[in-house]
Amino acid sequence: MRTSNTFAILFWAYSTRAKNNLTGMYARITVNGKKVNISLKQQVDVRVWDSKRQRAKGNSETTRALNSYLDQVHAQLVQLYQDLKFKGQLITAELIKAEYLGESDNSKTLQNLLEYHNKKTEKTLAVGTLRNFGVTEGYLNKYLNNVLNTSDIFLKELNYKFICDFANFLICFWPKGHPKAMSNNTVMKHIQRFRKIITLGYHIEWIDKDPFVRWKPTYEKRERPFLTENELSNIETYHLPIARLERVRDLFIFSCYTGIAYIDIMNLTNDNILKGIDGNDCIFTNRQKTKSPVKVPLLRKAKELLNKYQGHPMTEITGTLFPVIMNEKVNLYLKEIAEACGLKKNLTFHMARHTFATTVTLSNGVPIETVSKLLGHSKIASTQVYARVIERKVSEDMLALRNKIEAPDKNELQIKHNM
């Protein structure tokens, strides 16, 4: 078994490719008989090159500069060899070359990782998720340029301080065109995405130590807006004289009774309607965001909306269950609908999923495990943000139980009556 390495450095000029007596300079690294060449991006006059001394002859300024450069390269290559030897790592000529050219894993940069992450996820993540990662990447570049005065850093330079400073930069940053600076939860979302990118770098062994080991996100608890039973009924029954608003209202109400997200509703066709194990119609689909399968039994009001658009001219063209409407238009029209109905809440399409989770299901005693399955959540923790509804339901159920238990016994009342 080999206990030591043979190591040699040779500088040579590619004389057979000389043009006008000028040719390129190379360094040849040999480790245990295996050789690799490195182009030094320098030229030398073949007439002054001394192959035995491996240096240029003469005392001109050009010659002195070249020889000085070769001395530096030699020292750098020796140092790289010594560093690998000190670390007890396997030493190869290819590894020394990679270290010298900055192509080894230890020389990977944040931009290298961002590029790798983008290529890895471009076919697997939803469009909206990719867009969010792009926004986070944009803020990372702003931080590098505006605060660190650089466009890139080595991954080995990432540490806990970098994370804290980046988070502080986001907290103080006021996005152009926004009415206010970022909220704490928005900042945490950007840090969460950054963490996923760094974790990828750690798993592919571009990063030796995970800088997020001690990092703990701090989220502020927020109420998830949803429609009450009365508000939902008001929007359902309100007469909208404009056809485009009526179509958007119907999409919104369908989501309130199925919990299906906007983009998934837009993709629904007759092929997604199948019979469940109980013989009733269900929507079978996959969430575009998480790719998780979703099966939602169709309630009567959801069925009525499907029947309403069966054979509709717009759905006949697209082959979908509902008319296709741009997401930006949907949320814009929902503002008009809210104003028309006298609703003071900021009505967004995503509020429909919250309404399904709270007013339609949990408030009516559907177990949270079932609701989580209906919403297509990959983790039940995502559904537990609606736990306040369960608490209200528990309170109501306990009140009913108390009234039942603490009510006077009928026999006792009969006895007292007879007396």
C-alpha positions as CSV (number, residue, x, y, z in Angstrom):
1,M,0.0,0.0,0.0
2,R,1.3,3.4,-1.0
3,T,2.1,5.6,2.0
4,S,3.5,8.6,0.1
5,N,3.0,10.4,-3.2
6,T,5.4,11.4,-5.9
7,F,4.8,15.0,-7.0
8,A,6.4,17.0,-9.7
9,I,5.9,20.3,-11.6
10,L,7.2,20.9,-15.1
11,F,6.8,24.2,-17.1
12,W,7.0,23.8,-20.9
13,A,6.4,25.8,-24.0
14,Y,4.3,24.4,-26.9
15,S,7.0,25.0,-29.5
16,T,5.4,23.0,-32.3
17,R,2.4,25.5,-32.3
18,A,4.6,28.6,-32.3
19,K,3.4,31.5,-34.5
20,N,5.8,34.4,-35.1
21,N,8.1,32.6,-32.5
22,L,5.4,33.0,-29.8
23,T,3.7,30.0,-28.2
24,G,1.7,29.2,-25.1
25,M,3.0,28.3,-21.7
26,Y,1.8,25.2,-19.8
27,A,2.4,23.7,-16.4
28,R,2.4,19.9,-16.1
29,I,1.5,18.3,-12.8
30,T,2.6,14.7,-12.1
31,V,1.3,12.8,-9.1
32,N,2.2,9.1,-8.8
33,G,2.9,9.0,-12.5
34,K,-0.4,10.5,-13.6
35,K,-0.1,13.8,-15.5
36,V,-2.3,16.8,-16.3
37,N,-1.6,20.0,-18.1
38,I,-2.7,23.5,-17.2
39,S,-2.7,26.3,-19.7
40,L,-1.2,29.3,-18.0
41,K,-2.6,31.8,-20.5
42,Q,0.9,33.2,-21.0
43,Q,3.1,33.4,-24.1
44,V,6.8,33.1,-24.5
45,D,9.3,33.6,-27.3
46,V,10.6,30.1,-28.2
47,R,14.0,31.6,-28.9
48,V,14.5,32.6,-25.3
49,W,12.9,29.6,-23.6
50,D,15.3,27.3,-21.7
51,S,13.6,23.9,-21.4
52,K,16.2,22.6,-18.9
53,R,15.9,25.5,-16.5
54,Q,12.2,25.8,-17.3
55,R,12.5,29.6,-17.4
56,A,13.0,32.3,-20.0
57,K,16.6,33.4,-20.8
58,G,17.7,37.0,-20.7
59,N,17.1,40.1,-18.5
60,S,14.5,42.0,-20.4
61,E,11.4,43.3,-18.6
62,T,9.2,40.8,-20.4
63,T,11.4,37.9,-19.4
64,R,11.6,38.9,-15.8
65,A,7.8,39.3,-15.6
66,L,7.3,35.8,-17.1
67,N,9.8,34.2,-14.8
68,S,8.3,35.9,-11.7
69,Y,4.9,34.6,-12.8
70,L,6.2,31.1,-13.1
71,D,7.7,31.3,-9.6
72,Q,4.3,32.3,-8.3
73,V,2.5,29.5,-10.1
74,H,5.1,27.0,-8.8
75,A,4.7,28.2,-5.2
76,Q,0.9,28.1,-5.5
77,L,0.8,24.5,-6.9
78,V,3.2,23.3,-4.1
79,Q,1.0,25.0,-1.5
80,L,-2.1,23.2,-2.9
81,Y,-0.3,19.9,-2.7
82,Q,0.9,20.5,0.9
83,D,-2.7,21.6,1.9
84,L,-4.2,18.3,0.6
85,K,-1.4,16.3,2.2
86,F,-2.0,18.1,5.5
87,K,-5.7,17.3,5.4
88,G,-4.9,13.6,4.7
89,Q,-7.0,13.7,1.5
90,L,-6.5,11.6,-1.5
91,I,-4.1,13.5,-3.8
92,T,-4.4,13.4,-7.5
93,A,-3.1,15.6,-10.3
94,E,-6.7,16.2,-11.4
95,L,-7.6,17.5,-7.9
96,I,-4.6,19.8,-7.7
97,K,-5.5,21.2,-11.2
98,A,-9.2,21.7,-10.1
99,E,-8.1,23.5,-6.9
100,Y,-5.8,25.7,-8.9
101,L,-8.4,26.6,-11.5
102,G,-11.1,27.1,-8.9
103,E,-13.2,24.2,-10.1
104,S,-13.1,22.1,-7.0
105,D,-16.1,21.8,-4.6
106,N,-14.2,23.9,-2.2
107,S,-14.1,26.7,-4.8
108,K,-17.8,26.6,-5.6
109,T,-19.6,29.9,-5.2
110,L,-23.1,31.0,-4.3
111,Q,-23.9,31.8,-7.9
112,N,-22.8,28.3,-8.9
113,L,-25.2,26.9,-6.4
114,L,-28.1,29.2,-7.5
115,E,-27.5,28.1,-11.1
116,Y,-27.5,24.5,-10.1
117,H,-30.7,24.9,-8.0
118,N,-32.5,26.6,-10.9
119,K,-31.6,23.8,-13.3
120,K,-32.5,21.1,-10.8
121,T,-36.0,22.5,-10.0
122,E,-37.1,24.1,-13.3
123,K,-39.0,20.9,-14.3
124,T,-40.2,19.9,-10.9
125,L,-41.5,23.0,-9.1
126,A,-44.7,24.8,-9.9
127,V,-44.4,28.1,-11.9
128,G,-45.5,30.2,-8.9
129,T,-42.9,28.5,-6.7
130,L,-40.2,29.0,-9.2
131,R,-41.2,32.7,-9.4
132,N,-40.9,33.0,-5.6
133,F,-37.4,31.5,-5.7
134,G,-36.5,34.0,-8.4
135,V,-37.6,36.9,-6.1
136,T,-35.5,35.5,-3.3
137,E,-32.5,35.2,-5.6
138,G,-33.0,38.8,-6.7
139,Y,-32.8,40.0,-3.1
140,L,-29.7,37.9,-2.5
141,N,-28.0,39.6,-5.4
142,K,-29.1,43.0,-4.1
143,Y,-27.6,42.2,-0.8
144,L,-24.3,41.0,-2.3
145,N,-24.1,44.1,-4.6
146,N,-25.4,46.8,-2.2
147,V,-24.0,45.6,1.1
148,L,-21.0,43.4,0.4
149,N,-20.0,45.3,-2.8
150,T,-19.5,42.0,-4.7
151,S,-21.4,39.9,-7.1
152,D,-20.5,36.5,-5.6
153,I,-18.9,34.8,-2.7
154,F,-17.4,31.4,-2.1
155,L,-19.8,28.9,-0.4
156,K,-17.2,28.3,2.3
157,E,-17.6,31.9,3.3
158,L,-21.3,31.4,4.2
159,N,-21.9,31.4,7.9
160,Y,-24.5,32.2,10.6
161,K,-23.5,35.9,10.4
162,F,-24.3,36.0,6.7
163,I,-27.8,34.7,7.4
164,C,-28.4,37.2,10.2
165,D,-27.1,40.1,8.1
166,F,-29.1,39.1,5.0
167,A,-32.3,38.8,7.2
168,N,-31.6,42.3,8.6
169,F,-31.1,43.6,5.1
170,L,-34.5,42.3,4.1
171,I,-36.2,43.7,7.2
172,C,-34.9,47.2,6.4
173,F,-35.5,46.9,2.6
174,W,-38.4,48.8,1.1
175,P,-39.3,47.1,-2.2
176,K,-39.9,49.6,-5.0
177,G,-43.6,50.2,-5.6
178,H,-44.7,48.6,-2.3
179,P,-46.7,50.6,0.2
180,K,-44.5,49.4,3.1
181,A,-41.4,47.4,4.0
182,M,-41.4,43.7,4.2
183,S,-43.3,42.1,7.1
184,N,-41.4,39.7,9.4
185,N,-43.2,36.7,7.9
186,T,-42.3,37.7,4.4
187,V,-38.6,38.0,5.4
188,M,-38.8,34.5,7.0
189,K,-40.2,33.1,3.8
190,H,-37.2,34.5,1.8
191,I,-34.9,33.0,4.4
192,Q,-36.7,29.7,4.3
193,R,-36.2,29.5,0.5
194,F,-32.6,30.5,0.9
195,R,-32.2,27.7,3.4
196,K,-33.6,25.2,0.9
197,I,-31.0,26.3,-1.6
198,I,-28.2,26.0,1.0
199,T,-29.4,22.6,2.2
200,L,-29.2,21.4,-1.4
201,G,-25.5,22.6,-1.5
202,Y,-24.9,20.8,1.8
203,H,-26.4,17.5,0.5
204,I,-24.4,17.5,-2.7
205,E,-21.3,18.2,-0.6
206,W,-20.4,21.6,-2.0
207,I,-20.7,23.0,1.6
208,D,-18.8,21.3,4.4
209,K,-20.9,22.8,7.3
210,D,-24.5,23.8,7.2
211,P,-24.6,27.5,8.2
212,F,-28.3,27.2,9.2
213,V,-27.6,24.7,12.0
214,R,-28.3,27.3,14.7
215,W,-30.8,29.4,12.8
216,K,-34.4,29.4,14.1
217,P,-37.1,31.2,12.2
218,T,-39.5,33.5,14.1
219,Y,-42.9,33.7,12.6
220,E,-45.6,36.1,13.8
221,K,-49.0,34.4,14.2
222,R,-51.4,35.6,11.6
223,E,-55.1,35.1,11.3
224,R,-56.1,33.3,8.1
225,P,-58.9,35.4,6.6
226,F,-62.1,33.4,5.6
227,L,-65.7,34.1,5.0
228,T,-68.3,33.4,7.7
229,E,-71.5,31.5,6.8
230,N,-73.5,34.7,6.4
231,E,-70.8,36.3,4.2
232,L,-70.5,33.2,2.0
233,S,-74.3,33.1,1.6
234,N,-74.4,36.8,0.8
235,I,-71.9,36.4,-2.1
236,E,-73.6,33.3,-3.3
237,T,-77.1,34.9,-3.6
238,Y,-76.1,38.4,-4.6
239,H,-77.3,39.2,-8.2
240,L,-74.4,40.3,-10.4
241,P,-75.6,41.9,-13.6
242,I,-72.2,41.7,-15.3
243,A,-71.3,38.3,-16.8
244,R,-67.6,38.4,-16.1
245,L,-68.2,39.1,-12.4
246,E,-70.7,36.3,-12.2
247,R,-68.2,33.8,-13.8
248,V,-65.5,34.8,-11.3
249,R,-68.0,34.6,-8.4
250,D,-68.9,31.1,-9.5
251,L,-65.3,30.0,-9.6
252,F,-64.8,31.4,-6.1
253,I,-67.9,29.7,-4.7
254,F,-66.8,26.4,-6.3
255,S,-63.5,26.7,-4.5
256,C,-65.3,27.5,-1.2
257,Y,-67.1,24.1,-1.5
258,T,-64.2,22.0,-2.7
259,G,-61.0,23.7,-1.4
260,I,-59.4,23.4,-4.8
261,A,-56.9,26.1,-5.7
262,Y,-57.5,28.5,-8.6
263,I,-54.8,27.0,-10.9
264,D,-56.1,23.5,-10.3
265,I,-59.7,24.5,-11.1
266,M,-58.5,26.0,-14.3
267,N,-57.1,22.6,-15.3
268,L,-60.1,20.5,-14.5
269,T,-61.8,18.6,-17.3
270,N,-64.6,15.9,-17.4
271,D,-61.8,13.3,-17.0
272,N,-61.3,14.6,-13.4
273,I,-64.9,13.7,-12.3
274,L,-65.0,10.0,-11.2
275,K,-67.2,7.9,-8.9
276,G,-65.9,7.5,-5.3
277,I,-66.1,4.3,-3.3
278,D,-69.6,5.4,-2.1
279,G,-70.8,5.8,-5.7
280,N,-71.0,9.6,-5.5
281,D,-69.2,12.0,-7.9
282,C,-65.7,13.2,-6.8
283,I,-63.0,15.4,-8.2
284,F,-59.8,13.5,-8.7
285,T,-56.8,15.7,-9.4
286,N,-53.2,16.5,-8.4
287,R,-52.2,19.8,-6.8
288,Q,-50.0,21.7,-9.2
289,K,-48.1,23.3,-6.3
290,T,-47.2,20.1,-4.4
291,K,-48.0,17.3,-6.9
292,S,-50.0,15.6,-4.2
293,P,-53.2,13.7,-5.2
294,V,-56.5,15.2,-4.1
295,K,-59.9,13.6,-4.0
296,V,-62.8,15.8,-3.1
297,P,-66.5,14.6,-2.9
298,L,-68.7,17.0,-4.7
299,L,-71.3,18.8,-2.5
300,R,-74.6,19.8,-4.0
301,K,-73.7,23.5,-4.5
302,A,-70.4,22.5,-6.3
303,K,-72.4,20.1,-8.6
304,E,-74.9,22.9,-9.4
305,L,-72.0,25.1,-10.6
306,L,-70.6,22.3,-12.7
307,N,-74.0,21.8,-14.3
308,K,-74.3,25.6,-15.0
309,Y,-71.2,25.6,-17.2
310,Q,-71.8,22.3,-18.9
311,G,-72.0,23.1,-22.6
312,H,-71.1,26.8,-22.0
313,P,-69.5,28.4,-25.2
314,M,-66.3,29.2,-23.3
315,T,-65.9,25.8,-21.8
316,E,-66.6,24.1,-25.2
317,I,-63.6,25.9,-26.6
318,T,-61.2,25.1,-23.8
319,G,-62.5,21.7,-22.9
320,T,-62.4,22.6,-19.2
321,L,-65.1,22.5,-16.6
322,F,-65.0,26.3,-16.1
323,P,-64.2,29.3,-18.3
324,V,-60.5,30.0,-18.2
325,I,-59.7,33.4,-16.7
326,M,-56.3,34.9,-15.9
327,N,-55.4,34.9,-12.2
328,E,-54.7,38.6,-12.2
329,K,-58.2,39.3,-13.6
330,V,-59.8,37.0,-11.1
331,N,-58.4,38.8,-8.0
332,L,-59.2,42.2,-9.6
333,Y,-62.8,41.2,-10.3
334,L,-63.1,39.8,-6.7
335,K,-62.5,43.3,-5.4
336,E,-65.4,44.5,-7.5
337,I,-67.6,41.7,-6.2
338,A,-66.7,42.4,-2.6
339,E,-67.5,46.1,-3.1
340,A,-70.8,45.3,-4.7
341,C,-71.8,42.9,-1.9
342,G,-70.7,45.3,0.8
343,L,-68.0,43.0,2.1
344,K,-65.3,44.9,4.0
345,K,-62.8,42.0,3.8
346,N,-59.9,42.0,1.3
347,L,-61.4,39.3,-1.0
348,T,-58.8,37.1,-2.7
349,F,-59.2,33.8,-4.5
350,H,-57.1,32.0,-1.9
351,M,-59.6,33.0,0.8
352,A,-61.9,30.4,-0.8
353,R,-59.6,27.6,0.4
354,H,-59.5,29.1,3.9
355,T,-63.3,29.3,3.8
356,F,-63.6,25.7,2.8
357,A,-61.2,24.7,5.7
358,T,-63.0,26.7,8.3
359,T,-66.7,27.6,7.6
360,V,-67.5,24.6,5.3
361,T,-65.6,21.7,6.9
362,L,-64.0,22.2,10.4
363,S,-66.9,24.2,11.7
364,N,-69.2,21.4,10.8
365,G,-67.3,18.8,12.6
366,V,-65.1,17.3,9.8
367,P,-61.9,16.0,11.5
368,I,-58.8,17.9,10.8
369,E,-57.1,14.8,9.3
370,T,-59.8,14.6,6.7
371,V,-59.6,18.4,5.9
372,S,-55.9,18.1,5.5
373,K,-56.4,15.3,3.0
374,L,-59.1,17.3,1.1
375,L,-56.8,20.3,0.9
376,G,-54.0,18.3,-0.4
377,H,-51.6,19.3,2.4
378,S,-48.5,17.2,2.5
379,K,-48.2,17.8,6.3
380,I,-51.1,18.1,8.8
381,A,-49.2,21.0,10.4
382,S,-50.2,23.1,7.4
383,T,-53.8,22.5,8.3
384,Q,-53.4,23.2,12.0
385,V,-53.3,26.9,11.3
386,Y,-57.1,26.6,11.2
387,A,-57.2,25.1,14.8
388,R,-59.0,28.2,16.2
389,V,-62.1,26.8,14.5
390,I,-61.7,23.5,16.3
391,E,-61.4,25.4,19.6
392,R,-64.6,27.2,18.9
393,K,-66.3,23.9,18.0
394,V,-64.9,22.3,21.1
395,S,-66.4,25.2,23.1
396,E,-69.8,24.8,21.5
397,D,-69.8,21.0,22.0
398,M,-68.7,21.3,25.6
399,L,-71.5,23.8,26.2
400,A,-74.0,21.4,24.7
401,L,-72.6,18.6,26.9
402,R,-72.8,20.7,30.0
403,N,-76.4,21.6,29.3
404,K,-77.2,17.9,28.8
405,I,-75.3,16.7,31.9
406,E,-76.3,19.5,34.2
407,A,-80.0,19.5,33.1
408,P,-82.3,18.2,35.9
409,D,-83.2,14.5,35.5
410,K,-86.6,14.0,33.9
411,N,-87.6,11.5,36.6
412,E,-86.6,14.0,39.3
413,L,-88.7,16.7,37.6
414,Q,-91.7,14.3,37.4
415,I,-91.4,13.5,41.1
416,K,-91.3,17.2,42.0
417,H,-94.3,17.8,39.7
418,N,-96.3,15.1,41.4
419,M,-95.5,16.4,44.8
